[in-house]
Amino acid sequence: MASRSRVLFAALTLPFPPTNGHRLRTWSLLRALAADGYSVTLVSLAEPDELNGDIRQLSEVCTAVELVRAPRRSSSPKELLARLRAIPSPAPYAASRLYSQTFRTAAERHLAQEPFDFVLCDGIYNVQNLPQDPRVPVLLNKDDVAHVIMDRYFQLQRNPAKKLYARLEAWKVRRWERTACSRMKAVLTCSHVDRSILQRLCPRVPMHVIPNVVDTEHYAPMGTPEPRTVLFQGGMDWHPNRDAVEFFATVILPKLRELVPRATFRIAGRSPSAVFRRKFGENSGLEFTGAVPDMRTEIAKATLCVVPLRIGSGTRLKILEAGAMGKAVVSTRLGAEGLEFTDGQDIVLADEPRDFAEAIAALLADASRREQIGAAARCRVESAYSLPVLCGAVRAALCQLCDPVPPRPRSYTTPSRPLDVPS
């Protein structure tokens, strides 16, 4: 066997810059592979404005990088029509939207030209973009359980038409997810919760927990917080985040402002639409930052952070980012799902709006308690959700699955489709 194992990493989105949780996980995996001496060839879908961007950071951890234009996104009216046309298909809408023959051609070319030891495929919807017979083991990177997200969306939806559509899509996604996972050599999940769900779905497929992590040197305590500032960080182009903001703004914030009249709810993240902003135009004490160049600045200014999520799966990087920076976090139990944090020690959990508001108010009034929880959160992230932990988990999984002799570690650097019809 060659001294450096060769990996083809098939990425669903450009990993750098890591502007959301999915990209951050992919970027961390690439860094872990490079740090352990793997030679990584990255083939990634990329948005049009990313195709000619700066890839120097990627080139520092990857032997080769090839970007493939991502399938074009439709405008809202066209997307609705596309979703309606996809209803008779056995495949979920996301599968048809993310199919790329160009990506498959690129993957086929690399596999034909280079002796890879395995393929690491990013997400269930990218499996269809791989060659039908890659001739090497394929591992699946999973940062969530897709059908669980759809199930939770269905449970909260009140519009009858949307509820019916969500139920149908959840059924399609579950079948697609089962088929995709069943074809893998192994699945890399981000938590024991996700592992248990997927293991029930595909009991014969090996599942390994590779936790989501943050760089604790990059995310470190800094700055002086502004008084009574409650932060939610997350992209507003992701429905679970929009739902969390709406839930907080409509039923938690009014109760919080009864208790702390001058409290401010700040939402930091990309792409809040004008329509979404106008929903909360009358809410005093609520402000959107839009996209920010460095989320650490917003976290540093926050008195505490909140994660009022009601939809989602996987583990929340926003909790790890805030915790690494020594911030107390108040979250729903679903928001903290999959993370080994302890209520009352390194996080505060509350699901009911009144309980959530009271938990925030208590922490805003008690700086010593905030600092205690924030310091404990920092310790938790360092011990369980830092880059060295990820490196160890990746090394253990890959040595067991693909490579009995581990590569030499090195230091960190900062339409004929396989899944046309799920069975």
N, C-alpha and C positions, 0 to 999 in steps of 0.2 A: 504494500500500500504506500502511496506517496506520503511524504512527510507532512504535507498540508492537505487536508480533505477539502474537496471542492463542492461548493453549495450554489445552486441556482435559486435565488430568492425572487419569487414571483409576487410583486407587491401591487396591491389594489390602488394605493394612492402614493404619491411622492412622500417619502419619509421625512425629508428635511426641506424647509424648517418644520419642526414638530408642532404644528399649530392646533392640533386637537389630540384627544386621547388615543385615537387609533394610530395616528402618525407617531406619537410619542412612544407607543409600544413597539412599533416597527423599527423606529430609530434605535431604541434600546436593544432590541434583538440583534440588529446589525452590529452594534457596538460590542455586544457580548460575543458574537461569533468571531469578529475580528480580533478581539482581545484573547480569545482562545486559539488563535492561529489558523482559523478557517479562511480559505480563499473564497470570497463571495462575489458572484456575478449577480448584479441587480438588474432585473427587467421590471419596470414600473409604469403603470398608467400615470399620466400627468395631464393637468389641465392645459389649454392652449398657451396661457401666459407663463406656464412653468417650463415649457419645452426648451426654451433658450435661456433658462435661468442659470444661476451660479450653482454648480454641483461640486465645488471643491471639497465641501465637508463630506459629501457622500463618497467622493473619490479617495478620501483619506482612510475610509474603512472598507471600501469595496475595491476589488481588483478591476472590475469593469462595471460600467453603468450604461444602460440603454433605456431611454424614455420613449414611451408609446403614447400617442395622443389618446386621451380618454374619450369614450363615446360621448357625443354631444348631448348636453342636457336640454330638454325642451322647456319652453316658456310655460308658465302656469296653465293657460288654456290648452296648449298642445299636450302638456303632460296629462291633463285630465282625459283627453281623448285617447292618448296612448294607454292609460290605465284601463279605460273602458274596452278598448280593442283587445287588451291582454286577458280580460276576464275568462274567455273560453279556453285559454291555454292552461295546460297542467303546470306550467312553470310560473313561479311568482314574478311579479312585475320587475323587481330589482334584477332578476337574472337576465331578462331580455334587455334591460337598460344598460347593463354592464358587460354584455357580450362584446368581444373584440377579436375578430379574425386576425387583425394586424398583430395583436399581442401574441396570439397562438403561433403565428408564423415566426415571430421573433424568438419565442421559447423553443420552437422546433429547431431553429437554426443553431441556437446555442447548444442544445442537447446533442445535435449531430456533430458539432465541431469540437466539443470539449468533453472530457471524461468526468462528469459530475458524479459525486457519491450519493447525493440526494437532492430533491427539490423541496424547498420550504414555500408552501403556497399560502398566501395571505387572504383568508376569508373564503366562505363557501361559494360566493358568486364569482370568484376568480378561478375556481376549479375547472369550470367550463372553458376557460381560456388557455388551458394546458393541452399539449398533445394527447390524443386518445391513449397512446401507449408510450409514456415517457421513458420506459426501460430502466428506470431507477426508482428507489422508494420515494414516495411523496408524503411529506408531513404537512399537517394543516395547522396554521396559526389561527386561534380563535380568541378574540378579545371580548366576545359576548356570546349569548345563545339567541340567535335571531328570532326563532319562533316564540321565545318567552317575551321578547319586546312586543311582538305583534299581539300576543295573548293579553298583555297588560294594557296595550292601547285599546283593544277590543272591550275590555272590562270597564274602562273609563268612558268610552264613547257613548254619547246619548242620542246623536243623530241616527235615526233608524237606517237610512241608506248607507251612511259611513260605517255603522256597526255591522251591517250585513257584509259589506265589502271587506272590513277588517277580519271578520270571522273566516271568510273564504281565503284571504291572503295568509292568515295564520296557519290554516290547514295546508296550503301549498308550501309555505316556507318550511313547515315542520317536515314534510315529505322530502323536500329538496335538501334540507339540512341532514336528515338521516342518510340519504343516498350519498351526499358528498362525504360525510364522515366515514361511512362504511367502506369507501374506496381508498381510505388512507392507510398508510403503514402505522401511523399514530396521529393523535390530535394533541396539540399543546393548548391547554386552557389557562385562563388567568386566575382561577380560584377553585377551591374545593367544591363550592356550591355549583359552579358551572360544570365541573368535572362529573359530579353526581348526576346532574340532569342529562348530560350527553352520554354518560355511561349507560343510563337506562334506555336511551334512544338507540345506542349501538354497543351492546354489551361485549362484543368480541373484539372491539378496537382498543388498543392500548391508549390510555389517556394520562397525560403528564401535566402537572400544574407548573406553569411558568408565570410567576406573578407580574402584574404591572408594577413598574417601579419609577422612581424619579431620581435624578442626580442630586444627591443631598449636598454636594458642594455648590452646585448651581442654585438650588433652592435652599437658601439658608436664611435664618432670621436677619432682618435688616430694617433700618428706618424707624420712624416714630408714627404710630397709628393716629388717624384722625378720630376725634371723639364721636361715639355713637354711630359709627359707620358699619353697616352690615353688607357684606359682599357676596354676590353670587357670580362665579366666573364660568363661562361656557358659551359656545357658539350658538347664536340664535337661528342658525340654519338647520338645527337638529331639533325635531319635534319634542322629544322628552325634556330638553332644556326650556323650550318655550312654555310647555305645560307647567314646568316647575315655577317659572317666573310668574305665570298667570295665577297659579295656585297661591303663591306667596303674596302677590300684590293684591289679590281680591279678598282673601279670607284670613291671612296671617298678619299682613302689614297693618290693617285697621286696628286689630287687637293690640299689636305691638305699640302703635302710636298712642293708644289709650294709656299704656303703661309707661312709655318713654316718648313723650310728645315730639322731641326733636331728633328722633332716630331717622337715619337716612338709609334707604335700600338702594345700593348701587349694583347695576348689572354690567359686567365687563365681558365683552365678547363680540365676535364679528357678526355682521349681517343682520342686525335687527331691522326689519323692514319698516317703511314709513307707516304702513297699516298697523303693524304690531305696536310701534311706538305710540300711535294715536289712541290705542286702546286704553293707555294709562296716562293720557295727557292731563287728566284732572287729579291724578294721585299726587298729593304733596309728599315730599320726602322720597320720591323715586326718581332715579336718573340712570340713563344709559350712557356708557362711554363709547360704544362701538368697538371696532378692532383697536387693540392697543399694541405698541411695538414690543412690550415686555410685560407679561402678566405679573411678574414678581413685583413690579412697582405698585400695581393695584392691590395685590395681596398685602404688601407692606403697609399700605395706607389704611387697611381695614382694621376695625376694632376686633371683629370676628367674622367668620365665614359661615355661610349657610348652604345646605344641599337639600332643598325641599322636593326631591324627585319622587314621582309617582309611577313613572314608566322607565324601563331600562333593564339592562342585564350587564354582566361583567362586573368590573370594579371601577370606581370613580377616581380618575387621576386628579380631579379637582380637590378631593379630600387629601390625597397624598401630597399635592403641591402645597396646600395650606398647612398641613401638619408639619411638613419639612421646614416651613418657615416659622414654626412655633405659634401658629394661630389656633385658637379654640374653634371647633367646628360644631354646629348644630345641624343634624341631619335626620331625615326620615330613616326608618329601618331599611327600607328598600334602597335608599341612597347609599347606605353604608354596607349593603349586602356584599358578602364575599371577602370583606376586609376583616382582619383579626384585631379590630379595635374593641375596646370595652367601654360600655356606657357608663358615664360618670367618672371614668379615669382618664382616657385620652380622646374622648368624644362625648357629645351629649345627643341622645336619640329621643325623638318625639314625633308622633304621627298626627295627632289631633291639632288643629290650628291653634286652639287656646293653649295647649301644652307647649307647642312650638314657640309661640310668642312669649310665654312666661319664661321658658328656658333662655331665650335670647335676652329678655329684660334682666333676668337674674345675673347673667354673665356681664352685661353692659354695666351693671351696678357694682361688680366685684372684680376689680383688676387682679387681685391676688389669685382668685379662682381661675380667671382666664389664663393667667400666666402659667399656673400649675397644669392645667389641661393642655395648653399649647406645648409646654416643655415635654410632657408625657407623650404627646402626639409626635413630636420630633424624635424622641427615643424609639417609638414604635416604627416609624418610617425607616430610621437608620438600621434597625435590627431585622426588619422583615420585608422592606420595600425599597431597597437601595440597589444600585448597580452591581455591587459584589454579590448580593443575594441572587439576582437574576443570572449572573454569570455562573454561579454554582448550580442553579436549577437547570440551565441550558446544558451545561457540561454533563451533568448526571443523566439527563434524558437522552442526549445524542450519543453519549458513550454506550448506553444500554441498547439503543435502537439501531444505530448505524455504524458505530466505530468502536470496536473493542479496545483499540489503542488510541487514547486521546492525543490530539495534535499538541504541539508545543505552544504553551501560552505566550502571549506578548502583552505589553502594557496597553492600557486604554488609550484611545484617541477620541481628544475632545472633538353556424348552421349545420353541419355534421358535427354535433357537439356531444361530449361524453354525458352531459346531464340534461339532454333535451327533455326527457320524460322521467321524472323521479318515480321510483318504484316503492 
